[in-house]
Amino acid sequence: MFVLFNFIISLVLGFIEGMLGGTGIISQIYNLAVMVPMFCVCVRRMHDTDHSGWFLLIPFYSLILAVREGQRGDNRFGSDPKEIYTAA
């Protein structure tokens, strides 16, 4: 959900700045503001697939891991986040 909302906000900011003829400074500030949270979300996604966050440094392999379904059940990085919602 974070990636989806980030994408939508970036599109809206780009559209607004394009209409106003701006230099893109608002989009750049927004991108800097969400850089650390985006990194944290990506590391969490690697942990869901039972891989270290260092796998983000391998571009194509990390993309494959990101679109893959996470490991079911607990792994060495914690519990399955989907398990909490499906158990109820």
N, CA, C and O atoms as a CHARMM CRD file, in Angstrom:
* protein
*
  352
    1    1 MET  N      0.82100  -1.18600   0.00000 PROA 1      0.00000
    2    1 MET  CA     0.00000   0.00000   0.00000 PROA 1      0.00000
    3    1 MET  C      0.87200   1.25800   0.00000 PROA 1      0.00000
    4    1 MET  O      0.52200   2.27000  -0.60800 PROA 1      0.00000
    5    2 PHE  N      2.01800   1.17700   0.69700 PROA 2      0.00000
    6    2 PHE  CA     2.91000   2.33200   0.73900 PROA 2      0.00000
    7    2 PHE  C      3.39000   2.69700  -0.66600 PROA 2      0.00000
    8    2 PHE  O      3.41200   3.87100  -1.03700 PROA 2      0.00000
    9    3 VAL  N      3.76900   1.69200  -1.43700 PROA 3      0.00000
   10    3 VAL  CA     4.27100   1.94100  -2.79300 PROA 3      0.00000
   11    3 VAL  C      3.15600   2.51200  -3.66900 PROA 3      0.00000
   12    3 VAL  O      3.39800   3.41900  -4.46500 PROA 3      0.00000
   13    4 LEU  N      1.94300   1.98900  -3.52800 PROA 4      0.00000
   14    4 LEU  CA     0.81400   2.47700  -4.31800 PROA 4      0.00000
   15    4 LEU  C      0.52600   3.95100  -4.01400 PROA 4      0.00000
   16    4 LEU  O      0.39500   4.75800  -4.93400 PROA 4      0.00000
   17    5 PHE  N      0.42700   4.30300  -2.73300 PROA 5      0.00000
   18    5 PHE  CA     0.14900   5.69300  -2.38200 PROA 5      0.00000
   19    5 PHE  C      1.30500   6.61500  -2.75400 PROA 5      0.00000
   20    5 PHE  O      1.08300   7.75700  -3.15800 PROA 5      0.00000
   21    6 ASN  N      2.51900   6.13400  -2.62400 PROA 6      0.00000
   22    6 ASN  CA     3.67800   6.92000  -3.02200 PROA 6      0.00000
   23    6 ASN  C      3.64000   7.20500  -4.52500 PROA 6      0.00000
   24    6 ASN  O      3.93600   8.32000  -4.95600 PROA 6      0.00000
   25    7 PHE  N      3.27900   6.20300  -5.31500 PROA 7      0.00000
   26    7 PHE  CA     3.17600   6.36800  -6.75500 PROA 7      0.00000
   27    7 PHE  C      2.08600   7.38200  -7.11900 PROA 7      0.00000
   28    7 PHE  O      2.29900   8.24100  -7.97400 PROA 7      0.00000
   29    8 ILE  N      0.93700   7.28200  -6.48000 PROA 8      0.00000
   30    8 ILE  CA    -0.17700   8.19500  -6.76000 PROA 8      0.00000
   31    8 ILE  C      0.19500   9.62900  -6.39200 PROA 8      0.00000
   32    8 ILE  O     -0.07000  10.55800  -7.15600 PROA 8      0.00000
   33    9 ILE  N      0.80600   9.80900  -5.22400 PROA 9      0.00000
   34    9 ILE  CA     1.20900  11.15800  -4.80400 PROA 9      0.00000
   35    9 ILE  C      2.24800  11.72800  -5.75800 PROA 9      0.00000
   36    9 ILE  O      2.19600  12.91200  -6.09000 PROA 9      0.00000
   37   10 SER  N      3.19500  10.90200  -6.20700 PROA 10     0.00000
   38   10 SER  CA     4.20600  11.37200  -7.15600 PROA 10     0.00000
   39   10 SER  C      3.58400  11.78900  -8.48200 PROA 10     0.00000
   40   10 SER  O      3.99300  12.78800  -9.07400 PROA 10     0.00000
   41   11 LEU  N      2.59800  11.03000  -8.95100 PROA 11     0.00000
   42   11 LEU  CA     1.90600  11.40200 -10.18800 PROA 11     0.00000
   43   11 LEU  C      1.17300  12.73100 -10.04000 PROA 11     0.00000
   44   11 LEU  O      1.23600  13.58500 -10.92500 PROA 11     0.00000
   45   12 VAL  N      0.48600  12.89800  -8.92800 PROA 12     0.00000
   46   12 VAL  CA    -0.26400  14.13800  -8.69400 PROA 12     0.00000
   47   12 VAL  C      0.68700  15.32600  -8.60800 PROA 12     0.00000
   48   12 VAL  O      0.42900  16.37300  -9.20200 PROA 12     0.00000
   49   13 LEU  N      1.78100  15.17000  -7.87300 PROA 13     0.00000
   50   13 LEU  CA     2.75000  16.26200  -7.76200 PROA 13     0.00000
   51   13 LEU  C      3.37500  16.59400  -9.11300 PROA 13     0.00000
   52   13 LEU  O      3.56600  17.76600  -9.43700 PROA 13     0.00000
   53   14 GLY  N      3.69100  15.57800  -9.89700 PROA 14     0.00000
   54   14 GLY  CA     4.25100  15.80900 -11.23000 PROA 14     0.00000
   55   14 GLY  C      3.26200  16.52100 -12.13900 PROA 14     0.00000
   56   14 GLY  O      3.64500  17.40400 -12.90600 PROA 14     0.00000
   57   15 PHE  N      1.99600  16.14100 -12.05800 PROA 15     0.00000
   58   15 PHE  CA     0.96800  16.78100 -12.87500 PROA 15     0.00000
   59   15 PHE  C      0.79600  18.24600 -12.47300 PROA 15     0.00000
   60   15 PHE  O      0.71200  19.12500 -13.33100 PROA 15     0.00000
   61   16 ILE  N      0.74600  18.50200 -11.16900 PROA 16     0.00000
   62   16 ILE  CA     0.57800  19.88100 -10.68800 PROA 16     0.00000
   63   16 ILE  C      1.76200  20.74500 -11.09100 PROA 16     0.00000
   64   16 ILE  O      1.58400  21.87300 -11.54900 PROA 16     0.00000
   65   17 GLU  N      2.96500  20.22100 -10.92300 PROA 17     0.00000
   66   17 GLU  CA     4.14600  20.99900 -11.29200 PROA 17     0.00000
   67   17 GLU  C      4.23200  21.20100 -12.80200 PROA 17     0.00000
   68   17 GLU  O      4.72200  22.23500 -13.25700 PROA 17     0.00000
   69   18 GLY  N      3.76100  20.22700 -13.58400 PROA 18     0.00000
   70   18 GLY  CA     3.73700  20.38600 -15.03300 PROA 18     0.00000
   71   18 GLY  C      2.75600  21.45700 -15.46700 PROA 18     0.00000
   72   18 GLY  O      3.02700  22.21200 -16.40000 PROA 18     0.00000
   73   19 MET  N      1.62400  21.52600 -14.79800 PROA 19     0.00000
   74   19 MET  CA     0.62400  22.54300 -15.12600 PROA 19     0.00000
   75   19 MET  C      1.10300  23.94400 -14.73600 PROA 19     0.00000
   76   19 MET  O      0.78900  24.92400 -15.41100 PROA 19     0.00000
   77   20 LEU  N      1.85700  24.02600 -13.65200 PROA 20     0.00000
   78   20 LEU  CA     2.32400  25.32600 -13.17900 PROA 20     0.00000
   79   20 LEU  C      3.64100  25.74000 -13.82400 PROA 20     0.00000
   80   20 LEU  O      4.09100  26.87000 -13.63500 PROA 20     0.00000
   81   21 GLY  N      4.26000  24.85000 -14.57700 PROA 21     0.00000
   82   21 GLY  CA     5.53300  25.16700 -15.22000 PROA 21     0.00000
   83   21 GLY  C      6.67000  25.26700 -14.23000 PROA 21     0.00000
   84   21 GLY  O      7.61100  26.03400 -14.43400 PROA 21     0.00000
   85   22 GLY  N      6.59000  24.48900 -13.14500 PROA 22     0.00000
   86   22 GLY  CA     7.61100  24.55200 -12.10500 PROA 22     0.00000
   87   22 GLY  C      8.86800  23.78600 -12.47700 PROA 22     0.00000
   88   22 GLY  O      8.95200  23.16000 -13.53400 PROA 22     0.00000
   89   23 THR  N      9.82800  23.85100 -11.59200 PROA 23     0.00000
   90   23 THR  CA    11.11200  23.19000 -11.81000 PROA 23     0.00000
   91   23 THR  C     11.16600  21.79200 -11.22100 PROA 23     0.00000
   92   23 THR  O     12.16200  21.09200 -11.40400 PROA 23     0.00000
   93   24 GLY  N     10.13900  21.37100 -10.52900 PROA 24     0.00000
   94   24 GLY  CA    10.10400  20.04600  -9.93000 PROA 24     0.00000
   95   24 GLY  C     10.67000  20.00300  -8.52200 PROA 24     0.00000
   96   24 GLY  O     10.97400  18.92300  -8.01600 PROA 24     0.00000
   97   25 ILE  N     10.81500  21.13800  -7.88700 PROA 25     0.00000
   98   25 ILE  CA    11.40200  21.18200  -6.54600 PROA 25     0.00000
   99   25 ILE  C     10.50900  20.50200  -5.51700 PROA 25     0.00000
  100   25 ILE  O     11.01600  19.88700  -4.57900 PROA 25     0.00000
  101   26 ILE  N      9.19900  20.59800  -5.66900 PROA 26     0.00000
  102   26 ILE  CA     8.28200  19.96100  -4.71400 PROA 26     0.00000
  103   26 ILE  C      8.39700  18.44500  -4.81600 PROA 26     0.00000
  104   26 ILE  O      8.40600  17.75500  -3.79600 PROA 26     0.00000
  105   27 SER  N      8.48500  17.92400  -6.02800 PROA 27     0.00000
  106   27 SER  CA     8.65200  16.48700  -6.21300 PROA 27     0.00000
  107   27 SER  C      9.98500  16.01200  -5.64300 PROA 27     0.00000
  108   27 SER  O     10.05600  14.93600  -5.04900 PROA 27     0.00000
  109   28 GLN  N     11.02300  16.79400  -5.81700 PROA 28     0.00000
  110   28 GLN  CA    12.32900  16.41100  -5.28300 PROA 28     0.00000
  111   28 GLN  C     12.31900  16.39300  -3.75800 PROA 28     0.00000
  112   28 GLN  O     12.89900  15.49700  -3.14500 PROA 28     0.00000
  113   29 ILE  N     11.67400  17.36300  -3.15100 PROA 29     0.00000
  114   29 ILE  CA    11.56000  17.39200  -1.68400 PROA 29     0.00000
  115   29 ILE  C     10.75500  16.19400  -1.19500 PROA 29     0.00000
  116   29 ILE  O     11.11600  15.56400  -0.20200 PROA 29     0.00000
  117   30 TYR  N      9.66300  15.88000  -1.89400 PROA 30     0.00000
  118   30 TYR  CA     8.84300  14.73000  -1.51200 PROA 30     0.00000
  119   30 TYR  C      9.64900  13.43200  -1.64000 PROA 30     0.00000
  120   30 TYR  O      9.58900  12.57700  -0.75600 PROA 30     0.00000
  121   31 ASN  N     10.39700  13.28500  -2.72900 PROA 31     0.00000
  122   31 ASN  CA    11.19500  12.07400  -2.92300 PROA 31     0.00000
  123   31 ASN  C     12.25900  11.93000  -1.83700 PROA 31     0.00000
  124   31 ASN  O     12.52000  10.81900  -1.37500 PROA 31     0.00000
  125   32 LEU  N     12.86600  13.02300  -1.43000 PROA 32     0.00000
  126   32 LEU  CA    13.83000  12.96200  -0.32900 PROA 32     0.00000
  127   32 LEU  C     13.15200  12.58800   0.98700 PROA 32     0.00000
  128   32 LEU  O     13.73200  11.87400   1.80500 PROA 32     0.00000
  129   33 ALA  N     11.93000  13.06700   1.18900 PROA 33     0.00000
  130   33 ALA  CA    11.21200  12.79200   2.43100 PROA 33     0.00000
  131   33 ALA  C     10.81000  11.32600   2.55300 PROA 33     0.00000
  132   33 ALA  O     10.75300  10.80100   3.66600 PROA 33     0.00000
  133   34 VAL  N     10.53200  10.65600   1.44600 PROA 34     0.00000
  134   34 VAL  CA    10.08800   9.26400   1.50700 PROA 34     0.00000
  135   34 VAL  C     11.20000   8.27000   1.18900 PROA 34     0.00000
  136   34 VAL  O     10.93400   7.07400   1.07000 PROA 34     0.00000
  137   35 MET  N     12.43200   8.73500   1.05100 PROA 35     0.00000
  138   35 MET  CA    13.52900   7.83600   0.70400 PROA 35     0.00000
  139   35 MET  C     13.78500   6.79900   1.80600 PROA 35     0.00000
  140   35 MET  O     13.88200   5.60700   1.51500 PROA 35     0.00000
  141   36 VAL  N     13.89200   7.23000   3.03900 PROA 36     0.00000
  142   36 VAL  CA    14.16800   6.29800   4.13900 PROA 36     0.00000
  143   36 VAL  C     12.98700   5.35400   4.38100 PROA 36     0.00000
  144   36 VAL  O     13.21100   4.15400   4.53700 PROA 36     0.00000
  145   37 PRO  N     11.72500   5.84200   4.42100 PROA 37     0.00000
  146   37 PRO  CA    10.61800   4.90000   4.57600 PROA 37     0.00000
  147   37 PRO  C     10.53100   3.88600   3.42500 PROA 37     0.00000
  148   37 PRO  O     10.18300   2.72700   3.65200 PROA 37     0.00000
  149   38 MET  N     10.84200   4.30900   2.20100 PROA 38     0.00000
  150   38 MET  CA    10.80300   3.38900   1.07300 PROA 38     0.00000
  151   38 MET  C     11.87900   2.31100   1.22300 PROA 38     0.00000
  152   38 MET  O     11.63500   1.14100   0.93000 PROA 38     0.00000
  153   39 PHE  N     13.06100   2.70700   1.67800 PROA 39     0.00000
  154   39 PHE  CA    14.12000   1.73500   1.92400 PROA 39     0.00000
  155   39 PHE  C     13.68100   0.72400   2.97900 PROA 39     0.00000
  156   39 PHE  O     13.93300  -0.47300   2.83300 PROA 39     0.00000
  157   40 CYS  N     13.02900   1.19300   4.03400 PROA 40     0.00000
  158   40 CYS  CA    12.55400   0.29800   5.09400 PROA 40     0.00000
  159   40 CYS  C     11.49800  -0.67000   4.58200 PROA 40     0.00000
  160   40 CYS  O     11.49300  -1.84000   4.96700 PROA 40     0.00000
  161   41 VAL  N     10.61500  -0.20300   3.73200 PROA 41     0.00000
  162   41 VAL  CA     9.58600  -1.07100   3.15200 PROA 41     0.00000
  163   41 VAL  C     10.24300  -2.13900   2.27700 PROA 41     0.00000
  164   41 VAL  O      9.83200  -3.29900   2.29800 PROA 41     0.00000
  165   42 CYS  N     11.25000  -1.75400   1.51800 PROA 42     0.00000
  166   42 CYS  CA    11.93900  -2.71600   0.64500 PROA 42     0.00000
  167   42 CYS  C     12.68300  -3.77200   1.45500 PROA 42     0.00000
  168   42 CYS  O     12.66900  -4.95200   1.10500 PROA 42     0.00000
  169   43 VAL  N     13.32900  -3.34900   2.53500 PROA 43     0.00000
  170   43 VAL  CA    14.02300  -4.31200   3.39600 PROA 43     0.00000
  171   43 VAL  C     13.01400  -5.26100   4.03500 PROA 43     0.00000
  172   43 VAL  O     13.26800  -6.46200   4.13100 PROA 43     0.00000
  173   44 ARG  N     11.88600  -4.73800   4.46800 PROA 44     0.00000
  174   44 ARG  CA    10.85100  -5.59700   5.05200 PROA 44     0.00000
  175   44 ARG  C     10.34900  -6.61100   4.03400 PROA 44     0.00000
  176   44 ARG  O     10.06100  -7.75400   4.38900 PROA 44     0.00000
  177   45 ARG  N     10.24000  -6.20500   2.77800 PROA 45     0.00000
  178   45 ARG  CA     9.80000  -7.12700   1.72900 PROA 45     0.00000
  179   45 ARG  C     10.81400  -8.24400   1.52100 PROA 45     0.00000
  180   45 ARG  O     10.43800  -9.39600   1.30800 PROA 45     0.00000
  181   46 MET  N     12.10300  -7.90300   1.58200 PROA 46     0.00000
  182   46 MET  CA    13.14000  -8.93800   1.48000 PROA 46     0.00000
  183   46 MET  C     13.04700  -9.90100   2.66300 PROA 46     0.00000
  184   46 MET  O     13.23300 -11.10600   2.49700 PROA 46     0.00000
  185   47 HSD  N     12.76200  -9.37900   3.84500 PROA 47     0.00000
  186   47 HSD  CA    12.62100 -10.22700   5.02200 PROA 47     0.00000
  187   47 HSD  C     11.40600 -11.13600   4.90000 PROA 47     0.00000
  188   47 HSD  O     11.43400 -12.26200   5.39800 PROA 47     0.00000
  189   48 ASP  N     10.34000 -10.67800   4.25100 PROA 48     0.00000
  190   48 ASP  CA     9.16100 -11.51900   4.04500 PROA 48     0.00000
  191   48 ASP  C      9.48900 -12.74300   3.20500 PROA 48     0.00000
  192   48 ASP  O      8.87400 -13.79600   3.37300 PROA 48     0.00000
  193   49 THR  N     10.45300 -12.61200   2.30500 PROA 49     0.00000
  194   49 THR  CA    10.85600 -13.74500   1.46800 PROA 49     0.00000
  195   49 THR  C     12.01700 -14.51800   2.08200 PROA 49     0.00000
  196   49 THR  O     12.61900 -15.35800   1.41400 PROA 49     0.00000
  197   50 ASP  N     12.34200 -14.24200   3.35700 PROA 50     0.00000
  198   50 ASP  CA    13.42000 -14.89700   4.11300 PROA 50     0.00000
  199   50 ASP  C     14.79800 -14.64400   3.50100 PROA 50     0.00000
  200   50 ASP  O     15.64000 -15.54000   3.43900 PROA 50     0.00000
  201   51 HSD  N     15.01000 -13.40500   3.05100 PROA 51     0.00000
  202   51 HSD  CA    16.31400 -12.98800   2.53800 PROA 51     0.00000
  203   51 HSD  C     16.75400 -11.73300   3.28400 PROA 51     0.00000
  204   51 HSD  O     15.93300 -10.98000   3.80800 PROA 51     0.00000
  205   52 SER  N     18.05800 -11.52900   3.32000 PROA 52     0.00000
  206   52 SER  CA    18.61300 -10.35200   3.97200 PROA 52     0.00000
  207   52 SER  C     18.29800  -9.09500   3.16400 PROA 52     0.00000
  208   52 SER  O     18.08200  -9.17000   1.95400 PROA 52     0.00000
  209   53 GLY  N     18.27100  -7.95000   3.82600 PROA 53     0.00000
  210   53 GLY  CA    18.05400  -6.68300   3.14700 PROA 53     0.00000
  211   53 GLY  C     19.17600  -6.33200   2.18500 PROA 53     0.00000
  212   53 GLY  O     18.99300  -5.50400   1.29300 PROA 53     0.00000
  213   54 TRP  N     20.33100  -6.95300   2.35700 PROA 54     0.00000
  214   54 TRP  CA    21.46200  -6.71100   1.45700 PROA 54     0.00000
  215   54 TRP  C     21.16800  -7.17500   0.03500 PROA 54     0.00000
  216   54 TRP  O     21.86600  -6.76400  -0.89200 PROA 54     0.00000
  217   55 PHE  N     20.16000  -8.01400  -0.16400 PROA 55     0.00000
  218   55 PHE  CA    19.79400  -8.45600  -1.50900 PROA 55     0.00000
  219   55 PHE  C     19.26600  -7.30800  -2.36400 PROA 55     0.00000
  220   55 PHE  O     19.14400  -7.45300  -3.58000 PROA 55     0.00000
  221   56 LEU  N     18.95200  -6.16800  -1.74600 PROA 56     0.00000
  222   56 LEU  CA    18.53100  -4.99500  -2.51600 PROA 56     0.00000
  223   56 LEU  C     19.65300  -4.47800  -3.41400 PROA 56     0.00000
  224   56 LEU  O     19.39200  -3.76900  -4.38600 PROA 56     0.00000
  225   57 LEU  N     20.88400  -4.82500  -3.09800 PROA 57     0.00000
  226   57 LEU  CA    22.01500  -4.37400  -3.90000 PROA 57     0.00000
  227   57 LEU  C     22.16100  -5.15100  -5.21100 PROA 57     0.00000
  228   57 LEU  O     22.95800  -4.77400  -6.07000 PROA 57     0.00000
  229   58 ILE  N     21.39300  -6.23300  -5.36500 PROA 58     0.00000
  230   58 ILE  CA    21.39500  -7.01500  -6.60500 PROA 58     0.00000
  231   58 ILE  C     20.10100  -6.67200  -7.33800 PROA 58     0.00000
  232   58 ILE  O     19.05500  -7.24100  -7.02600 PROA 58     0.00000
  233   59 PRO  N     20.14700  -5.75000  -8.31000 PROA 59     0.00000
  234   59 PRO  CA    18.91800  -5.15700  -8.85500 PROA 59     0.00000
  235   59 PRO  C     17.89100  -6.14900  -9.41000 PROA 59     0.00000
  236   59 PRO  O     16.73800  -6.11800  -8.97900 PROA 59     0.00000
  237   60 PHE  N     18.25400  -7.00600 -10.32500 PROA 60     0.00000
  238   60 PHE  CA    17.25100  -7.86500 -10.96000 PROA 60     0.00000
  239   60 PHE  C     16.77400  -8.96400 -10.02500 PROA 60     0.00000
  240   60 PHE  O     15.59600  -9.32100 -10.03800 PROA 60     0.00000
  241   61 TYR  N     17.66800  -9.49800  -9.22400 PROA 61     0.00000
  242   61 TYR  CA    17.27200 -10.54800  -8.29300 PROA 61     0.00000
  243   61 TYR  C     16.34400 -10.00100  -7.20900 PROA 61     0.00000
  244   61 TYR  O     15.39500 -10.67400  -6.80700 PROA 61     0.00000
  245   62 SER  N     16.61300  -8.78600  -6.73700 PROA 62     0.00000
  246   62 SER  CA    15.73600  -8.19700  -5.72500 PROA 62     0.00000
  247   62 SER  C     14.35200  -7.90600  -6.29900 PROA 62     0.00000
  248   62 SER  O     13.35600  -7.99300  -5.58000 PROA 62     0.00000
  249   63 LEU  N     14.27700  -7.56500  -7.57700 PROA 63     0.00000
  250   63 LEU  CA    12.97300  -7.37400  -8.21400 PROA 63     0.00000
  251   63 LEU  C     12.19800  -8.68600  -8.25500 PROA 63     0.00000
  252   63 LEU  O     10.99400  -8.70700  -8.00100 PROA 63     0.00000
  253   64 ILE  N     12.88000  -9.77100  -8.57300 PROA 64     0.00000
  254   64 ILE  CA    12.23600 -11.08600  -8.58800 PROA 64     0.00000
  255   64 ILE  C     11.74100 -11.43800  -7.18800 PROA 64     0.00000
  256   64 ILE  O     10.63000 -11.94500  -7.03300 PROA 64     0.00000
  257   65 LEU  N     12.55100 -11.17500  -6.17700 PROA 65     0.00000
  258   65 LEU  CA    12.13400 -11.45800  -4.80100 PROA 65     0.00000
  259   65 LEU  C     10.96700 -10.58000  -4.37600 PROA 65     0.00000
  260   65 LEU  O     10.10000 -11.02300  -3.62300 PROA 65     0.00000
  261   66 ALA  N     10.93600  -9.34000  -4.85300 PROA 66     0.00000
  262   66 ALA  CA     9.87900  -8.41100  -4.45000 PROA 66     0.00000
  263   66 ALA  C      8.51400  -8.81700  -4.99400 PROA 66     0.00000
  264   66 ALA  O      7.50100  -8.59400  -4.33000 PROA 66     0.00000
  265   67 VAL  N      8.46300  -9.40000  -6.17300 PROA 67     0.00000
  266   67 VAL  CA     7.17100  -9.76700  -6.75000 PROA 67     0.00000
  267   67 VAL  C      6.76100 -11.18700  -6.37200 PROA 67     0.00000
  268   67 VAL  O      5.63100 -11.59900  -6.63600 PROA 67     0.00000
  269   68 ARG  N      7.65100 -11.91400  -5.77100 PROA 68     0.00000
  270   68 ARG  CA     7.36600 -13.27500  -5.32700 PROA 68     0.00000
  271   68 ARG  C      6.53800 -13.25900  -4.05100 PROA 68     0.00000
  272   68 ARG  O      6.61700 -12.31100  -3.27000 PROA 68     0.00000
  273   69 GLU  N      5.74600 -14.30100  -3.83500 PROA 69     0.00000
  274   69 GLU  CA     4.99300 -14.39500  -2.58800 PROA 69     0.00000
  275   69 GLU  C      5.95000 -14.66800  -1.43400 PROA 69     0.00000
  276   69 GLU  O      6.92600 -15.40300  -1.58400 PROA 69     0.00000
  277   70 GLY  N      5.66500 -14.07500  -0.29900 PROA 70     0.00000
  278   70 GLY  CA     6.51700 -14.25700   0.87400 PROA 70     0.00000
  279   70 GLY  C      6.42200 -15.66200   1.42400 PROA 70     0.00000
  280   70 GLY  O      5.53300 -16.43100   1.06100 PROA 70     0.00000
  281   71 GLN  N      7.35300 -15.98500   2.30600 PROA 71     0.00000
  282   71 GLN  CA     7.37900 -17.30300   2.91800 PROA 71     0.00000
  283   71 GLN  C      6.21000 -17.43600   3.87900 PROA 71     0.00000
  284   71 GLN  O      5.94600 -16.52700   4.66600 PROA 71     0.00000
  285   72 ARG  N      5.51800 -18.54800   3.82200 PROA 72     0.00000
  286   72 ARG  CA     4.40000 -18.79100   4.73500 PROA 72     0.00000
  287   72 ARG  C      4.94700 -19.18400   6.10400 PROA 72     0.00000
  288   72 ARG  O      5.92900 -19.91900   6.20900 PROA 72     0.00000
  289   73 GLY  N      4.30400 -18.68900   7.13200 PROA 73     0.00000
  290   73 GLY  CA     4.72000 -19.00800   8.49500 PROA 73     0.00000
  291   73 GLY  C      5.88600 -18.14900   8.95500 PROA 73     0.00000
  292   73 GLY  O      6.28200 -17.19600   8.28400 PROA 73     0.00000
  293   74 ASP  N      6.41700 -18.50000  10.09600 PROA 74     0.00000
  294   74 ASP  CA     7.52300 -17.74100  10.66700 PROA 74     0.00000
  295   74 ASP  C      8.82500 -18.04100   9.93300 PROA 74     0.00000
  296   74 ASP  O      9.02300 -19.13800   9.40900 PROA 74     0.00000
  297   75 ASN  N      9.70400 -17.05000   9.90600 PROA 75     0.00000
  298   75 ASN  CA    11.05200 -17.25800   9.40800 PROA 75     0.00000
  299   75 ASN  C     12.02500 -16.59700  10.36700 PROA 75     0.00000
  300   75 ASN  O     11.61800 -16.13400  11.43300 PROA 75     0.00000
  301   76 ARG  N     13.29200 -16.54400  10.01400 PROA 76     0.00000
  302   76 ARG  CA    14.30700 -16.01500  10.93200 PROA 76     0.00000
  303   76 ARG  C     14.16100 -14.52100  11.18800 PROA 76     0.00000
  304   76 ARG  O     14.78900 -13.99700  12.10800 PROA 76     0.00000
  305   77 PHE  N     13.33600 -13.81000  10.38700 PROA 77     0.00000
  306   77 PHE  CA    13.15100 -12.37500  10.56300 PROA 77     0.00000
  307   77 PHE  C     11.86100 -12.02800  11.29700 PROA 77     0.00000
  308   77 PHE  O     11.60700 -10.85500  11.56900 PROA 77     0.00000
  309   78 GLY  N     11.05300 -13.01400  11.61900 PROA 78     0.00000
  310   78 GLY  CA     9.82000 -12.74600  12.35300 PROA 78     0.00000
  311   78 GLY  C      8.65400 -13.55300  11.83100 PROA 78     0.00000
  312   78 GLY  O      8.82400 -14.49600  11.05700 PROA 78     0.00000
  313   79 SER  N      7.46500 -13.16900  12.26600 PROA 79     0.00000
  314   79 SER  CA     6.26500 -13.90300  11.88300 PROA 79     0.00000
  315   79 SER  C      5.72500 -13.42800  10.53400 PROA 79     0.00000
  316   79 SER  O      6.09200 -12.36000  10.04300 PROA 79     0.00000
  317   80 ASP  N      4.86300 -14.22700   9.95900 PROA 80     0.00000
  318   80 ASP  CA     4.24000 -13.92200   8.67900 PROA 80     0.00000
  319   80 ASP  C      3.19900 -12.82400   8.88400 PROA 80     0.00000
  320   80 ASP  O      2.26600 -13.01300   9.66400 PROA 80     0.00000
  321   81 PRO  N      3.33400 -11.66500   8.19800 PROA 81     0.00000
  322   81 PRO  CA     2.36400 -10.58600   8.40500 PROA 81     0.00000
  323   81 PRO  C      0.96500 -10.93900   7.91500 PROA 81     0.00000
  324   81 PRO  O     -0.01200 -10.41600   8.45000 PROA 81     0.00000
  325   82 LYS  N      0.83700 -11.80200   6.92100 PROA 82     0.00000
  326   82 LYS  CA    -0.48600 -12.20200   6.44200 PROA 82     0.00000
  327   82 LYS  C     -1.17900 -13.12900   7.41700 PROA 82     0.00000
  328   82 LYS  O     -2.40900 -13.16900   7.46700 PROA 82     0.00000
  329   83 GLU  N     -0.41700 -13.86800   8.18600 PROA 83     0.00000
  330   83 GLU  CA    -0.98600 -14.83100   9.11100 PROA 83     0.00000
  331   83 GLU  C     -1.84100 -14.15100  10.17700 PROA 83     0.00000
  332   83 GLU  O     -2.81800 -14.73300  10.64700 PROA 83     0.00000
  333   84 ILE  N     -1.49200 -12.94700  10.55500 PROA 84     0.00000
  334   84 ILE  CA    -2.23300 -12.20600  11.57400 PROA 84     0.00000
  335   84 ILE  C     -3.65300 -11.91600  11.09300 PROA 84     0.00000
  336   84 ILE  O     -4.60400 -12.02500  11.86700 PROA 84     0.00000
  337   85 TYR  N     -3.80000 -11.55000   9.83400 PROA 85     0.00000
  338   85 TYR  CA    -5.10500 -11.15600   9.30200 PROA 85     0.00000
  339   85 TYR  C     -5.95300 -12.35100   8.90000 PROA 85     0.00000
  340   85 TYR  O     -7.17900 -12.27200   8.96500 PROA 85     0.00000
  341   86 THR  N     -5.34100 -13.45700   8.48400 PROA 86     0.00000
  342   86 THR  CA    -6.12600 -14.60100   8.05100 PROA 86     0.00000
  343   86 THR  C     -6.53000 -15.49400   9.21800 PROA 86     0.00000
  344   86 THR  O     -7.42800 -16.32200   9.06300 PROA 86     0.00000
  345   87 ALA  N     -5.90000 -15.35400  10.37400 PROA 87     0.00000
  346   87 ALA  CA    -6.20100 -16.21300  11.51000 PROA 87     0.00000
  347   87 ALA  C     -7.51800 -15.81600  12.18700 PROA 87     0.00000
  348   87 ALA  O     -8.11000 -16.62700  12.89800 PROA 87     0.00000
  349   88 ALA  N     -7.97300 -14.60600  11.97900 PROA 88     0.00000
  350   88 ALA  CA    -9.18100 -14.12800  12.66500 PROA 88     0.00000
  351   88 ALA  C    -10.43500 -14.67700  12.05600 PROA 88     0.00000
  352   88 ALA  O    -11.53300 -14.36900  12.52000 PROA 88     0.00000
